Amino acid sequence: MKNLRSLLGWEATILLLVVLALLAGALLSPDFLTASNLSFLTANFSEVALMALTMTLLVIVAEIDLSVASILGLCSSLLGVLWSAHMPMPLALLLVFLAGGLAGLFNGLLVTRLGLPSLAVTIGTLALYRGLAYAFLGDRAVADFPAVYTNLGFGSVPGTQIPIPIALFLVLAVVVATLLHATSFGRGLYAIGANEVAARFAGLRVERVKLTLFVLSGLMSALAGMVYTFRFSSARADNASGFELGVIAAVLLGGVSIFGGRGSVVGAVAAVFLIGIINGALTIVDVPNEVLTVVTGLLLIGSVLVPNLLARFRASRERRSKAIQGGESGVST
Protein backbone atom coordinates (compact mmCIF):
# COMPACT_ATOMS: atom_id res chain seq x y z
CA MET A 1 0.00 0.00 0.00
CA LYS A 2 2.85 2.34 0.89
CA ASN A 3 4.57 1.60 -2.44
CA LEU A 4 1.29 2.30 -4.25
CA ARG A 5 0.99 5.70 -2.58
CA SER A 6 4.56 6.44 -3.58
CA LEU A 7 3.85 5.40 -7.15
CA LEU A 8 0.80 7.65 -7.30
CA GLY A 9 2.57 10.52 -5.55
CA TRP A 10 3.37 14.01 -6.76
CA GLU A 11 6.62 12.99 -8.45
CA ALA A 12 4.80 10.34 -10.51
CA THR A 13 2.23 12.98 -11.48
CA ILE A 14 4.97 15.30 -12.73
CA LEU A 15 6.56 12.47 -14.73
CA LEU A 16 3.18 11.75 -16.31
CA LEU A 17 2.81 15.43 -17.17
CA VAL A 18 6.24 15.34 -18.83
CA VAL A 19 5.01 12.53 -21.11
CA LEU A 20 1.79 14.43 -21.86
CA ALA A 21 3.76 17.62 -22.62
CA LEU A 22 5.93 15.70 -25.09
CA LEU A 23 2.83 14.32 -26.81
CA ALA A 24 1.22 17.77 -26.90
CA GLY A 25 4.38 19.22 -28.40
CA ALA A 26 4.34 16.54 -31.09
CA LEU A 27 0.76 17.48 -31.94
CA LEU A 28 1.66 21.17 -32.16
CA SER A 29 4.57 20.59 -34.53
CA PRO A 30 5.91 17.53 -36.39
CA ASP A 31 9.42 18.84 -35.75
CA PHE A 32 9.05 18.83 -31.96
CA LEU A 33 10.05 15.23 -31.20
CA THR A 34 13.05 15.19 -33.51
CA ALA A 35 16.40 14.40 -31.91
CA SER A 36 17.91 17.73 -32.96
CA ASN A 37 15.03 19.76 -31.52
CA LEU A 38 15.02 17.84 -28.23
CA SER A 39 18.78 18.32 -28.00
CA PHE A 40 18.41 22.08 -28.49
CA LEU A 41 15.42 22.22 -26.14
CA THR A 42 17.13 20.46 -23.24
CA ALA A 43 20.34 22.47 -23.66
CA ASN A 44 18.22 25.61 -23.42
CA PHE A 45 17.26 24.98 -19.79
CA SER A 46 20.54 23.42 -18.61
CA GLU A 47 21.51 26.40 -16.44
CA VAL A 48 18.12 26.42 -14.68
CA ALA A 49 18.43 22.67 -14.18
CA LEU A 50 21.87 22.99 -12.57
CA MET A 51 20.81 25.72 -10.16
CA ALA A 52 17.62 23.82 -9.26
CA LEU A 53 19.70 20.99 -7.75
CA THR A 54 21.20 23.05 -4.92
CA MET A 55 18.01 25.12 -4.62
CA THR A 56 16.20 21.87 -3.81
CA LEU A 57 18.51 21.29 -0.85
CA LEU A 58 18.05 24.86 0.39
CA VAL A 59 14.26 24.79 0.20
CA ILE A 60 14.17 21.43 2.02
CA VAL A 61 15.83 23.17 5.01
CA ALA A 62 13.21 25.96 4.70
CA GLU A 63 15.58 28.51 3.15
CA ILE A 64 15.75 30.07 -0.31
CA ASP A 65 18.29 31.78 -2.56
CA LEU A 66 16.81 34.29 -4.98
CA SER A 67 20.25 35.57 -5.99
CA VAL A 68 21.27 32.51 -8.04
CA ALA A 69 20.70 34.11 -11.46
CA SER A 70 22.52 37.27 -10.36
CA ILE A 71 25.49 35.19 -9.18
CA LEU A 72 25.41 33.53 -12.61
CA GLY A 73 25.51 36.96 -14.26
CA LEU A 74 28.27 38.14 -11.92
CA CYS A 75 30.39 35.07 -12.66
CA SER A 76 29.79 35.42 -16.40
CA SER A 77 30.92 39.05 -16.27
CA LEU A 78 33.98 38.17 -14.21
CA LEU A 79 34.91 35.45 -16.68
CA GLY A 80 34.64 37.98 -19.50
CA VAL A 81 36.83 40.50 -17.68
CA LEU A 82 39.50 37.92 -16.83
CA TRP A 83 39.57 36.53 -20.37
CA SER A 84 39.78 40.00 -21.94
CA ALA A 85 42.73 40.64 -19.60
CA HIS A 86 44.44 37.61 -21.23
CA MET A 87 44.36 35.46 -18.12
CA PRO A 88 44.81 31.71 -18.79
CA MET A 89 41.38 30.10 -18.96
CA PRO A 90 41.97 27.43 -16.26
CA LEU A 91 43.00 30.12 -13.76
CA ALA A 92 40.06 32.33 -14.81
CA LEU A 93 37.62 29.46 -14.26
CA LEU A 94 39.11 28.77 -10.84
CA LEU A 95 38.67 32.43 -9.84
CA VAL A 96 35.09 32.40 -11.14
CA PHE A 97 34.34 29.35 -8.99
CA LEU A 98 35.89 31.16 -6.03
CA ALA A 99 33.73 34.24 -6.69
CA GLY A 100 30.57 32.12 -6.80
CA GLY A 101 31.50 30.39 -3.57
CA LEU A 102 32.22 33.72 -1.86
CA ALA A 103 28.88 35.12 -3.04
CA GLY A 104 27.12 32.10 -1.57
CA LEU A 105 29.18 32.41 1.61
CA PHE A 106 28.14 36.05 2.01
CA ASN A 107 24.47 35.04 1.69
CA GLY A 108 24.95 32.24 4.19
CA LEU A 109 26.74 34.37 6.77
CA LEU A 110 23.98 36.97 6.72
CA VAL A 111 21.39 34.24 7.27
CA THR A 112 23.18 32.02 9.77
CA ARG A 113 25.30 34.49 11.75
CA LEU A 114 22.99 37.51 11.81
CA GLY A 115 19.75 35.54 11.81
CA LEU A 116 18.29 37.41 8.85
CA PRO A 117 15.57 35.76 6.73
CA SER A 118 17.01 34.28 3.56
CA LEU A 119 14.17 35.68 1.46
CA ALA A 120 15.04 39.27 2.40
CA VAL A 121 18.81 38.68 2.25
CA THR A 122 18.82 37.16 -1.22
CA ILE A 123 16.42 39.75 -2.62
CA GLY A 124 19.04 42.27 -1.58
CA THR A 125 21.99 40.32 -2.95
CA LEU A 126 20.03 39.67 -6.15
CA ALA A 127 20.32 43.39 -6.83
CA LEU A 128 23.84 43.65 -5.36
CA TYR A 129 25.40 40.89 -7.48
CA ARG A 130 23.67 42.04 -10.66
CA GLY A 131 24.96 45.56 -9.97
CA LEU A 132 28.49 44.21 -9.53
CA ALA A 133 28.14 42.38 -12.85
CA TYR A 134 27.36 45.70 -14.55
CA ALA A 135 30.24 47.31 -12.68
CA PHE A 136 32.58 44.73 -14.24
CA LEU A 137 31.36 44.88 -17.83
CA GLY A 138 28.80 47.64 -18.19
CA ASP A 139 26.80 47.18 -21.40
CA ARG A 140 29.59 45.59 -23.41
CA ALA A 141 29.98 41.90 -24.22
CA VAL A 142 33.10 39.75 -24.30
CA ALA A 143 33.20 36.99 -26.90
CA ASP A 144 35.82 35.01 -28.86
CA PHE A 145 36.32 32.36 -26.20
CA PRO A 146 38.43 29.32 -27.21
CA ALA A 147 36.50 26.72 -29.21
CA VAL A 148 37.57 23.95 -26.85
CA TYR A 149 35.60 25.68 -24.08
CA THR A 150 32.62 26.92 -26.06
CA ASN A 151 32.10 23.35 -27.26
CA LEU A 152 31.45 22.44 -23.63
CA GLY A 153 28.52 24.84 -23.72
CA PHE A 154 26.77 23.84 -26.92
CA GLY A 155 28.49 20.59 -27.96
CA SER A 156 27.10 17.08 -27.57
CA VAL A 157 28.43 13.94 -25.95
CA PRO A 158 30.41 12.11 -28.66
CA GLY A 159 28.26 9.62 -30.55
CA THR A 160 24.99 11.07 -29.23
CA GLN A 161 22.84 14.18 -29.47
CA ILE A 162 22.84 14.65 -25.68
CA PRO A 163 24.10 18.18 -24.93
CA ILE A 164 27.20 18.21 -22.76
CA PRO A 165 25.57 20.58 -20.19
CA ILE A 166 22.63 18.18 -19.80
CA ALA A 167 24.99 15.22 -19.38
CA LEU A 168 26.79 17.22 -16.69
CA PHE A 169 23.45 18.03 -15.06
CA LEU A 170 22.38 14.37 -15.01
CA VAL A 171 25.66 13.32 -13.38
CA LEU A 172 25.32 16.03 -10.73
CA ALA A 173 21.63 15.11 -10.23
CA VAL A 174 22.69 11.56 -9.35
CA VAL A 175 25.30 12.92 -6.93
CA VAL A 176 22.83 15.30 -5.24
CA ALA A 177 20.09 12.63 -5.12
CA THR A 178 22.50 10.21 -3.45
CA LEU A 179 23.58 12.89 -0.99
CA LEU A 180 19.99 13.76 -0.11
CA HIS A 181 18.33 10.36 -0.08
CA ALA A 182 21.07 7.94 0.92
CA THR A 183 23.26 9.68 3.50
CA SER A 184 22.96 10.90 7.07
CA PHE A 185 23.63 14.43 5.79
CA GLY A 186 20.49 14.23 3.65
CA ARG A 187 18.41 12.89 6.54
CA GLY A 188 19.68 15.82 8.56
CA LEU A 189 18.40 18.25 5.92
CA TYR A 190 14.89 16.80 6.19
CA ALA A 191 15.10 16.97 9.99
CA ILE A 192 16.15 20.64 9.92
CA GLY A 193 13.37 21.56 7.50
CA ALA A 194 10.70 19.66 9.43
CA ASN A 195 11.61 21.01 12.88
CA GLU A 196 14.71 23.13 13.33
CA VAL A 197 14.45 23.22 17.13
CA ALA A 198 14.22 19.44 17.38
CA ALA A 199 17.14 19.13 14.96
CA ARG A 200 19.27 21.29 17.26
CA PHE A 201 18.38 19.12 20.26
CA ALA A 202 19.32 16.07 18.19
CA GLY A 203 22.82 17.49 17.84
CA LEU A 204 22.67 18.75 14.26
CA ARG A 205 24.79 21.83 13.53
CA VAL A 206 22.03 23.72 11.80
CA GLU A 207 23.94 26.92 11.04
CA ARG A 208 26.91 25.05 9.61
CA VAL A 209 24.67 22.92 7.41
CA LYS A 210 22.78 25.95 6.07
CA LEU A 211 26.01 27.86 5.47
CA THR A 212 27.37 24.89 3.50
CA LEU A 213 24.23 24.81 1.35
CA PHE A 214 24.46 28.52 0.51
CA VAL A 215 28.10 28.07 -0.51
CA LEU A 216 27.13 25.08 -2.68
CA SER A 217 24.38 27.21 -4.24
CA GLY A 218 26.94 29.89 -5.10
CA LEU A 219 29.32 27.34 -6.59
CA MET A 220 26.55 25.79 -8.69
CA SER A 221 25.52 29.24 -9.93
CA ALA A 222 29.15 29.86 -10.91
CA LEU A 223 29.15 26.59 -12.86
CA ALA A 224 25.88 27.59 -14.53
CA GLY A 225 27.48 30.95 -15.38
CA MET A 226 30.35 29.20 -17.15
CA VAL A 227 27.95 26.96 -19.07
CA TYR A 228 25.80 29.93 -20.09
CA THR A 229 28.81 32.00 -21.17
CA PHE A 230 30.31 29.19 -23.24
CA ARG A 231 26.93 28.13 -24.69
CA PHE A 232 26.35 31.59 -26.16
CA SER A 233 30.07 32.41 -26.44
CA SER A 234 29.29 35.73 -24.79
CA ALA A 235 29.91 37.17 -21.34
CA ARG A 236 27.39 39.87 -20.48
CA ALA A 237 26.19 41.48 -17.26
CA ASP A 238 22.55 40.74 -18.08
CA ASN A 239 23.09 37.04 -18.76
CA ALA A 240 20.30 34.87 -17.28
CA SER A 241 18.26 37.81 -15.99
CA GLY A 242 15.04 36.47 -14.47
CA PHE A 243 16.20 32.84 -14.36
CA GLU A 244 15.60 32.70 -10.61
CA LEU A 245 11.85 32.51 -11.35
CA GLY A 246 12.32 29.35 -13.42
CA VAL A 247 14.55 27.78 -10.77
CA ILE A 248 12.06 28.38 -7.95
CA ALA A 249 9.14 27.27 -10.12
CA ALA A 250 10.89 23.99 -10.98
CA VAL A 251 11.76 23.20 -7.37
CA LEU A 252 8.30 23.94 -5.99
CA LEU A 253 6.51 22.29 -8.91
CA GLY A 254 8.66 19.23 -8.25
CA GLY A 255 6.99 18.78 -4.87
CA VAL A 256 9.57 20.41 -2.60
CA SER A 257 7.63 22.10 0.19
CA ILE A 258 8.25 25.82 0.54
CA PHE A 259 7.93 25.27 4.31
CA GLY A 260 10.77 22.74 4.31
CA GLY A 261 11.11 19.13 5.36
CA ARG A 262 9.67 17.52 2.23
CA GLY A 263 10.71 16.98 -1.37
CA SER A 264 12.96 14.95 -3.65
CA VAL A 265 15.54 15.45 -6.36
CA VAL A 266 13.52 13.23 -8.71
CA GLY A 267 10.54 15.58 -8.48
CA ALA A 268 12.67 18.67 -9.04
CA VAL A 269 14.44 17.13 -12.06
CA ALA A 270 11.12 16.04 -13.57
CA ALA A 271 9.70 19.54 -13.06
CA VAL A 272 12.72 21.13 -14.75
CA PHE A 273 12.08 18.99 -17.82
CA LEU A 274 8.33 19.70 -17.67
CA ILE A 275 8.79 23.47 -17.67
CA GLY A 276 11.47 23.26 -20.35
CA ILE A 277 9.32 21.07 -22.58
CA ILE A 278 6.28 23.33 -22.20
CA ASN A 279 8.33 26.43 -23.01
CA GLY A 280 9.95 24.63 -25.94
CA ALA A 281 6.60 23.51 -27.33
CA LEU A 282 5.20 27.03 -27.10
CA THR A 283 8.35 28.53 -28.62
CA ILE A 284 8.28 26.22 -31.63
CA VAL A 285 4.81 27.55 -32.52
CA ASP A 286 6.02 31.16 -32.12
CA VAL A 287 4.31 31.99 -28.84
CA PRO A 288 5.67 35.36 -27.55
CA ASN A 289 8.10 35.43 -24.63
CA GLU A 290 5.55 37.34 -22.55
CA VAL A 291 3.21 34.34 -22.71
CA LEU A 292 6.05 32.02 -21.67
CA THR A 293 6.61 34.19 -18.59
CA VAL A 294 2.90 34.03 -17.77
CA VAL A 295 2.95 30.24 -18.10
CA THR A 296 5.95 29.99 -15.77
CA GLY A 297 4.20 32.24 -13.25
CA LEU A 298 1.04 30.13 -13.39
CA LEU A 299 3.07 26.96 -12.87
CA LEU A 300 4.76 28.58 -9.87
CA ILE A 301 1.41 29.53 -8.32
CA GLY A 302 0.00 26.09 -9.08
CA SER A 303 3.03 24.37 -7.56
CA VAL A 304 2.27 26.04 -4.22
CA LEU A 305 -1.52 26.02 -4.43
CA VAL A 306 -2.27 22.47 -5.57
CA PRO A 307 -0.21 20.58 -2.93
CA ASN A 308 -1.70 22.74 -0.16
CA LEU A 309 -5.24 22.16 -1.42
CA LEU A 310 -4.57 18.43 -1.55
CA ALA A 311 -3.15 18.50 1.99
CA ARG A 312 -6.23 20.34 3.25
CA PHE A 313 -8.50 17.87 1.46
CA ARG A 314 -6.70 14.91 3.04
CA ALA A 315 -6.82 16.53 6.49
CA SER A 316 -10.53 17.26 6.10
CA ARG A 317 -11.22 13.70 4.98
CA GLU A 318 -9.28 12.30 7.96
CA ARG A 319 -11.25 14.51 10.36
CA ARG A 320 -14.54 13.35 8.85
CA SER A 321 -13.39 9.74 9.05
CA LYS A 322 -12.46 10.11 12.72
CA ALA A 323 -15.78 11.84 13.43
CA ILE A 324 -17.70 9.00 11.77
CA GLN A 325 -15.69 6.39 13.67
CA GLY A 326 -16.27 8.27 16.93
CA GLY A 327 -20.01 8.43 16.22
CA GLU A 328 -20.18 4.73 15.43
CA SER A 329 -18.31 3.82 18.62
CA GLY A 330 -20.70 6.04 20.60
CA VAL A 331 -23.71 4.31 19.09
CA SER A 332 -22.29 0.85 19.77
CA THR A 333 -21.77 1.64 23.45
N, C-alpha and C positions, 0 to 999 in steps of 0.2 A: 504493500500500500504506500509505504514511504517512497519507494522507487517510482511508483506511478505519479505521485504528487510532484516529484522532482522532474519527471519527464514532461509533465504538463505545466511546469512552472513558467515563470516570466522569460527565462533564457530560451526555453523551447519555443515560446511564442515569437520572440524576436527572430530566431532562426527560421521559423515558418514565414514570417514577414519578409525576410531576405529572399526566400525562394519566390514568394508572390511578387516582390518588386522586380526580380529578374524576369519573370514571365510577363509582367506588365510592360517592362521596357522592351521586350521582344515584340509585343503587340504594337507598341508605339512606333518602332522602327526596326526594319529587318537587319539593320547594321548593328543593333545594340549588342547582341550576344556573340559577335565575332571576337576572336581572340585578340586582335589588335585593339579593338575598342575597349574590351575589358581590361587589357593591360594599361591603356592610357587612363581609364577611369580609376582603377585602383591606385595607380601612381599619383593621381591628382589629390587623393586624401591621405597620402602617406604621412605627412607632417602632423595632421590632426590625430591620426592613429597612434603615432609614437607618443605624443604628449598625453593622450588619453590613458596610456598604461600607468604612468605615475600619478595622474590625476585620480585614477581609480583608488589607489592606495590612500591618497590624501582624504578623499571623500569618505572612505570607510572609517577613518579615525575622526570623522566629523569636522574636517577642515576643508579649505578650498584654496586654489591658487588661480586668481584671475589674471595674473601677470604673465602667463606662459607665452602668449603670442608676442608680447612686448619684449620678453627675454629673447625670443627667436629673432625678432627684428634687431635688437641690440647686438646679438651675436653675429648676425648677418652683416651688419654695418661694420663691426669690428674686424671681421674677416676681410671685408673689402678694403678697409684702411690699411691693415697689415700687409695684404697682398700688393696694394698699390705702392707701399713703401719698400717693396722688393724683399720682404721677409720670406725665408724658406717655408713652403706650405706646411710641412709637418710641425714646425714650431708655431706657425700661425694657428693651426688647428688646436694644438695643445693650449695655447693662450685663450682661444675661444671657449674651450671646455672649462678652463679655469674661471673665465668671466661668468659663464652660465652657473657654475657651482657657487661662486661668490654672490651672485644675484639671488639664488635660492637660499643661501645662508643668511643673507640680510633679511629676507622675508621671514625665515624661520626664527631668527633671533628676536625680531619684533613681536612675533606671536608667542614664543615660548619663554623668553626672558622678561618681556614687559607685560605679558598677559593681554596683548591687544587681539581683537577678533580678526581672524585671517581674512574675512570678507572685506573689512575696512582697510586692512594693511595692503592687500594685493590690488584693491582698486587704486590706492595711492601709488603703488609701485608700477602698476600698469601704465600710468601716465609718466612716472619718473623714468622708467626704462625706455619707453618710446621717445621721450624727450632727449635722453642721452644718445639714442640711435641717430636722431636728427642732428645732434651736436657733433657726432662723428662725421657724418656724410652730407648733411644738409639735403638738398633735392637732387644731388647727382647720383649716378649709378656707377659701380665698378664692375667691369665684365672681363672678358679675355682670360678666364681661369684655365689652367692646363686641362687638356682633353682627358687625361687619365683620371682626373677628379670629377669633371663634369659628367663623365660616363657613369660614375657612381650615383649621380642624381637621376639621370633619365635612361640609363642602360638597363639591359635585362640580364638575368642569370643565363650564362652560356647554355645553349641548347633548348632554352624555353622562352616563353614570352612573359615570364614573371618579372616585374620590375625589381631591380636591386633594392630600392627602399622598402618595398613590400616584403621581400624576403628577409631583410633586416628586421622589420617590424614583427614578422611571424616568429623569428628566433627569439627576439626580446619578449614577445608575448608568452612564449613557453617558459622563459626564465622567470618572468614576473608571476605567472600563474603558479609555478612551482613554489616560489617564495611565499606567495599568499596562502595557497591551499595545502601545502605539504610541509611546512616548517613551523617551529614554535614562534618564530618572528611573525609569521602571518596570523597565527592564532592570537597573538598579542594585539595585533591591529584590530581584529574584530572585538576583542575584549575592551580595548580603549574606546572604540566607537560606541559600543553598547552601553558602557558605564565607566566613565573615566575615574570616578572616585573608587569604585571597586577594583579597577585595574591598578591603581596606586597601592591599595591595601594588599593586593596580590604580589606586590614587589616589582611591577613593571615600571621602567623609567620612562614615563610618558613624555616628558619634555625632550629627552634625548631621541626617542623614537620619532616624534613629530619633526624635530630639527633635521634628522636624517632624511625624512621624506621630502621636506622642502628642498634640501640640497639635491636629492635625486631628481626632483621636478625641474630644478634649474639646469642640471646636467642634460636631462632628456630634451629640454627646450633648446639647449645649445646644439645637440645632435640634430634636432629637427631644423634648426637654423642652417646648419651645414648642408643638409639634404636639400632644403629649399633653395639655397644659394646656388648649389651645383646643378639642381634640376633646371633652373631657369638661366643659369650662367650669368647671374646678376645679383650683386649685393646692393640693396636699397634700404633706406630707413623705414619705409612703409611696407616692407615685406610682411605678409601674413597678418595684416591689420584685420581685426575682427575674428580671427581664428579661435579665440577663446570661447566664443559662443558655440561653435561646432564641437569643441572638446567637451565642454560641460554638457551639451545636449547628448552627446554619445554616451558619456558616463552615466547620466541619470536615466536615459532611455534604456540602457543596458541593465537596469534593475538595481543599481547602486543607490542605497538610500541617502538622501541629502542630510538625514539626521545621524548617519553613521551606523556602524555595526552590522551592515548587511550589504551583500553584493558579490559579484564574481568577475574575474577577468574574461571568462567566456561570454558573459552577457555584454560587457563593454566592447569586446572585439566584434561581436555580432552586430551591435548597434552602430559601430563605426562603418561597417560594410553596408548596413541598411541605409544610413543617411547618405553615404557616398553613392550608392546605387540609385537612390531616389533623385539626388541632384544630377547624376549623370544622365538618367532617363529624361529628366525635364530639359537638361541642356541640349541633348541631341535633337529635341524637337523645337529648339530655339525659344524656350521659355526665358523671359528676362531675369537678370540677376536679382532684381527686387523681389520677384516671386519666390526665388530660391531662398532668400533670407526669410520671407514670411513662412515658408514651409519649415525651415529649421526652427524658427520661433515657436510654431505650433507643435512641433515634435518635442521641444523642450518643455512647453507647458503640459503637454500630454504625458510626458515621462514622469512628471511630478504628480499630476492630477489622477491619472488612472490607477497607479498602485495604491494611493491613499484612499480612493473610492472603494477599491477592492478590499482593502484592509478594514474599512468601516463596515462594508457589507458582511465580511466574515465575522467581525465582532458582533454586529447586530444579530446575525443568524445564531451565533453561539449563545447570546443572551436569551433569545427566544427559545432555543433548545433547552437551556437550563431552566427557564421559567416553566416550560411545558413539563419537564421531568419533575420539577418541584411540585407542580399542581397534581400530577399523577400520583406522586408519593403521598401527598396530602389526602387525596381521595381514598387511596388504598388503606391508610391508617384509620 
